[in-house]
Amino acid sequence: MAPSLETPIDIGGLTLRNRLYRAPLLECAGNGPDAVDTLIADLEPAAASGAGLVCQGATLVRGPGGCAAPNMTYVDDPDFVADCSRLTDAIHDHGAAIAIQLEHGGLRSMETWHHGYRREHPDLQQLAVSRPPRLLRVLDHLGLLSYDPHVLSTAEVYDLAADFGRSAKWAVEAGYDMIHIAGANMGIVHQFLSPFYNRRDDEFGDGVRFLELLAEEIRQRASDVPLMTKVPAESSTPPGVGPHLTDDDAVEICERLEAAGFDALVPVTGSVIWDMSIIKGEFPDAVWADDRFTEGYDAAFGGPWRRRLAAAATWFDSQLYTYEPAWNSGLCRRVRERVDVPILAEGGIRTRGQIDELLGSDCDLVGLGRPFYAEPRLPARLLDSAPETAVVCENCNNCTVPQVAGEPGVCRTPAVLAEAGRLRKAGAYDRPQSGGATDSVDNP
C-alpha cells in the first residue's frame, strides 16, 4: 500500500512525523538585529500547524556578494548562526524538524543583475565556474547584465566547499536537523552541474564532483547530519540555447549522489537561465503596475525602460511556461525508480488529491512553497483532509516579483487573501493538541 501523507518517514536516521514539508522560500530576513525573529515569524507557523519538515530558504555561506536577491541571509558568521538556535528551538517545540538550505549565487548574484547594488559595490566580482557563456556575454555587452567574473581556481573550489562545510557545522550546532544544498535555480552548485556554465578542464569539469566534495566537507564536520540536495534537469531551456542537462542526465546525477552518501534528493525541472520555468503561473500584472514598487524596480533593473523590458520578458515567459500541476512529478518518478533514498517532490502541488496520487509512486515526501505566503498554517488544512482540499493560491506570482525590489514574500492578491481570511475565521487553521487544547492562529 502507498503511504499516506500522515505516515512518518526516516531520512538519514531522522524520523519525520509526516511527509508534508514547507519547501524553501525567500524569507528576506537579512542579518540585522531582527533577522532571527523574522525567520521565526515566517517558519514557526508551518511547524505549529503540523508540517513534518520546515526548510529555511537559501542562505549564503560566504560574503560579501553571492546573494541572488535582496535581503537574503548569510550564515558565514558563527555568532549569528548560534543565535538561530532560537529558531530551531521554536520549530522543535512543535514536534517538527528543520533544514537549512546552503547557497551561493555565483553568476546569478545581485552584482550581475541588480544595477543599484552594482553601483554601490563596483569592486565586487561574481564567483564563476567558468567564463560566462556566450549568450550571457551578449546580454552584458547590451548592458542588460553586468559581468566581472572571477573564475575559481581548483584550490579556490576547495575553499568554497570548506565554507559550505563550516556553515553546515555551525548550523548543526545551532540545532538544525538537516542540511539542504541549493543545487538548482542557477546558483553556483547548479552552475557546476550544468554544461551551459561548466567548461572547466580540471577535476571539477565533472560538476558532480563538486557536490561529492560538499558531502565530504560536511560529513567531516557534522558526520551524522542528514544531507539532501536539489538536482536540476534543464529540460525547459529555450530552443537553440545550450548545451543543457537532460532528464537522463539528472537521473544519472541522482544515482551518483546516492552513492556519494546523500540521504534524500529533490529532482526539479527548469532552464539554464533565470525565468518563469521555476515559478510557472500567470503574468503578475498587478505588481508590475503597482506604483509602490516602481522605485525599487527601477533601482534593480537600471531605470524605467529596463523595468518595462523586464516586465515584457516576464510576460513572454508566462506565455511559454504555463502552470502545470505537479510539474516535477515525472522526473521524480524516474529518479525514484533508480535510487533507494527518499525522493522529495515540489512544484505546482496544490490539492490533497494530488498529494495522495504522488506519494508512493512519484515521491516519498511532498513540499509546497508559494502557497505558504497566503496560508502560513497550511498544513492544518492539508493533513487528515479530503482529496478535494485545495490551497487558496492562484499561481498569479504577485508574491514573487516585488522581491527583486527588496519586498518580502507575501500574498498580495485580494481574492486569495479574502479566502484565507474566511478560512481563518472558520477555524480551518486551528490544530488540536494533546490534552484537548487548540493550537490556533493567535497561538502559533
Helices and strands as residue ranges (DSSP letters): E 9-11, E 14-16, E 20-22, H 35-48, E 53-60, E 73-74, H 78-83, H 85-92, E 97-103, G 106-108, H 110-113, H 115-120, E 126-128, H 134-141, E 149-151, H 154-173, E 178-181, H 188-193, G 203-205, H 208-221, E 227-233, H 247-259, E 264-269, H 285-288, G 291-293, H 294-301, H 304-320, H 329-336, E 344-345, H 352-358, E 365-368, H 371-374, H 379-382, G 401-405, H 414-425, E 431-432, G 434-436, E 438-439
